[in-house]
Amino acid sequence: MRASVRRVTGADLPLAPARTAGPFTPRRTVGHNTRLAERYRDGRVLLVGDAAHVHAATGGPGLNLGLQDAADLAWKLAAELQGWAPPGLLDSYHRERHPIGERVFMHSQAQIALMAPGHGTTALRALVGELLSHEDNLARIAALMAGSDIRYDTGCPHPAAGGFAPELALTTADGAVRLAELTRGGRALLLDLTGGSLGLTNRAAGWKDRVDVVAAECAEPPAGALLLRPDGYVAWVSAAGEPDQAGLERALRTWFGEPRV
């Protein structure tokens, strides 16, 4: 290591065994360079990814966090540029993503704390280990680390609204397809899970330039219909049966602006 430092920097950094018996506390910057921007938007300046937040890299939370920042901002910025963004849509980027940054800030710092030396931390690690032996606790921490526990306030009271769209195996008129394949185009998706009986194509006709409507069947449908934002989050959910037309139109206007005549 001493030779490598000399080769890279041109300076000699003395490295030698400790002169005392210890104990020693490692000095490191991991976790200490954890920061979060106060706001993600200031006029025409928008912060995304590592420009908006830095934190300990244990578990790689920054990759998932940054990618979802970009996915959230991209379609809202595109809507603004294309002229159909409803008022306040671009500002919702900060409102939705900043709390998620705070949450990653919290759990990355907690991980660093659990890595610190000392008998007290060793006891805490043992306790956390016991808690994670229970499946419910483990699932909750796994969802926290993956970011799959996120719930945005979309204005729809259904418990599935605001979360990331579930993976579904669907059958459309063109054959079998996964929900993920239908969302690759980066457009909003109104999914009729009754095979087309809800007549959603006509109900969303004013938004057809920015919202795709697909009729499909599913072995175990989670709802009658789902409205997905381009970032994969569920904006509106209809229970089985006749959909709430007023609720659907409200969701379409809230996220995708006014209909075109």
Secondary structure, 3 states (H helix, E strand, C coil): CHHHHHHHHCCCCCCCCCCCCCCCCCCCCCCCCCEECCCCEECCEECCHHHCEECCCCCCHHHHHHHHHHHHHHHHHHHHHHCCCCCCCCCHHHHHHHHHHHHHHHHHHHHHHHHCCCHHHHHHHHHHHHHCCCHHHHHHHHHHHHCCCCCCCCCCCCCCCCCECCCCEEEECCEEEEHHHHCCCCCEEEEECECCCCCHHHHCHHHCCCEEEEECEECCCCCCEEEECCCCEEEEEECCCCCCHHHHHHHHHHHHCCCCC
